[in-house]
Amino acid sequence: MHLKWYMEFVASILVLAITAALALLLNYYRRLLNDGRREYPREELIHAHNFIINEWQRIVSADPATGYAGVIAGVLLGYMLSYTGGVYGEHYESAFFHSAILPALWFIGQPYLKDKAEEMQWPSLIRKFIDNDLTFFFGLSCTIASQSLVAYGFYHALSFLWVFINFVVVIALVLYYFHKRDGQEKSGLPDRTRRENRI
């Protein structure tokens, strides 16, 4: 029993890392392919590990403290929600807590929370967190998506179609959230170095 729990925990960390890396990589290519060019240097296309690291650094660069705090809070909340299903059964049986519904609720409700926080003058720390919630949403969404994969992989209690569809929806929400938060940055990569090695 303890061995299976340990294996599930390790697997959940690995799957979370892979899911987060996939979301960051897809976001990089989204920005890259939206810059209007028809030719790209080879190094802008094939060095995936650099792209993932650079995307993460770009996301947290504006406010590293809030960024790291946000992703940690999102991951912890994601794990808590994933295991909340155990209140009325085994945690891996909960389709609701392993779905895109929870990230979607934050996605829809964040603008309302932001306006409410300003209107009611909530503490500045809370307002800052809500206003800079990108990494929180990223951590929460990737954790929910990865936990659904782990629940399916270990227990097969959820339908594969349900897990797959929700995984795709969650990743799409994350990419759209990134797109919304690009701010004044143009869709391409303004900090790229143009080289002559074209493909």
ABEGO torsion letter per residue (X at the ends): XAAAAAAAAAAAAAAAAAAAAAAAAAAAAAAAAAAGBABBBAAAAABAAAAAAAAAAAAAAABAAAAAAAAAAAAAAAAAAAAAAAAAEBAAABAAAABAAAAAAAAAAAAAAAAAAAAAGBBAAAAAAAABAAAAAAAAAAAAAAAAAAAAAAAGABBAAAAAAAAAAAAAAAAAAAAAAAEABBABBAABBBBABBX
